[in-house]
């Protein structure tokens, strides 16, 4: 990997910047859990699929998945647009194509955000609206700075003004995922459709994605229609869109959707096609299959080879996976300092999972000196990025006074925000605050019952089974103590069962 200065690592304590891969954040696939019963608060683990209960007296070590091998030298790219001292030499290449190569470390080019920016700006200055699209991708996916989604929108709008249909796709992606804007799946669909009708291959991939998810979960998935759009994109002469679609077909088989069952063997075949096309996210996805033993024998060491290569090409979540392996000693000797290095690299590359995990490393790992300021900053950035579990963590930090003055009122403020983000831990802890009248919350057993029921509902989506157990036990305790009636408790639990069908 290329080396960079330590300035980025220093800047991390203020505000992290630089990016995540285009296909989105990874979701870890294996978990191990610990729990500690308590009559007080619950605390959520690192990942959306993990869980555990925390005592109010002392924090407990969280648990997570596996991966990795080597150690990052520092960063694959620490430069910014202001580091540029000379014009970029791309020979006879189209600037936009060169930008994509630098962004993905493809076709013999080393991953470099600064070179990608230069190339995209060259394209934009030459009247190619795709240059603004590329700049928008960097702001959207490769930054954790406040307001980066708004900057991405500005670039996508500039692309649209230049009659560039890729700009429509970038704008659609923001509405599809509620990144910096209100969620609007209908508008996203319309924008993708407009782009596809203009012959934009990435608009075609966007349509494939919308059909794969059933309009992001609000309709019936149509895998056949999704495959039809992906195949059409693969036939285009747009390398980025073609490889994105190839990798996306692998994802379709990996997750299954609608009438399409999971088929990891086919997923791996498609990932390999994308790898043959030099597409970095497919390298990462293949590593995940080896890591989980899906379609291949489980082989963490092999997974680490893929993660190492993907991280060297600027893949943020590959670096995060490697940090997890060193933190937990999975396939390698546990080494919290190496874990810290990998997590920091993932943050530099823009992973919201990485910034959350780095915060948790400082919060829970007893074998590394905690950096409380950076820990707090990490969770605040993760919360800013909409990472629901971060709100629960922030509330826990203030509730326990970990690196900050103990402040139950601030804890409740964070948990209240977390409830709005459907974080089960935040909901459970608001139940605790209502049950015992903490943090300025009026003691109200019926409100506590509602929060606990809400927490149970959220666990069906974030996988936090320990919080579910805690919330159910808390409800039973209130019934036993006569705080709520059996009928009230049963009615609340039945409502959850009805909602979940």
Secondary structure as GFF3:
##gff-version 3
##sequence-region A 1 501
A	DSSP	alpha_helix	7	12	.	.	.	ID=ss1
A	DSSP	three_ten_helix	81	83	.	.	.	ID=ss2
A	DSSP	alpha_helix	95	104	.	.	.	ID=ss3
A	DSSP	alpha_helix	113	125	.	.	.	ID=ss4
A	DSSP	alpha_helix	130	141	.	.	.	ID=ss5
A	DSSP	alpha_helix	148	161	.	.	.	ID=ss6
A	DSSP	alpha_helix	165	177	.	.	.	ID=ss7
A	DSSP	alpha_helix	185	197	.	.	.	ID=ss8
A	DSSP	alpha_helix	201	217	.	.	.	ID=ss9
A	DSSP	alpha_helix	223	234	.	.	.	ID=ss10
A	DSSP	alpha_helix	239	255	.	.	.	ID=ss11
A	DSSP	alpha_helix	264	276	.	.	.	ID=ss12
A	DSSP	alpha_helix	280	292	.	.	.	ID=ss13
A	DSSP	alpha_helix	300	312	.	.	.	ID=ss14
A	DSSP	alpha_helix	316	328	.	.	.	ID=ss15
A	DSSP	alpha_helix	336	348	.	.	.	ID=ss16
A	DSSP	alpha_helix	352	364	.	.	.	ID=ss17
A	DSSP	alpha_helix	372	384	.	.	.	ID=ss18
A	DSSP	alpha_helix	388	400	.	.	.	ID=ss19
A	DSSP	alpha_helix	408	420	.	.	.	ID=ss20
A	DSSP	alpha_helix	424	436	.	.	.	ID=ss21
A	DSSP	alpha_helix	445	462	.	.	.	ID=ss22
A	DSSP	alpha_helix	465	480	.	.	.	ID=ss23
A	DSSP	alpha_helix	486	500	.	.	.	ID=ss24
###
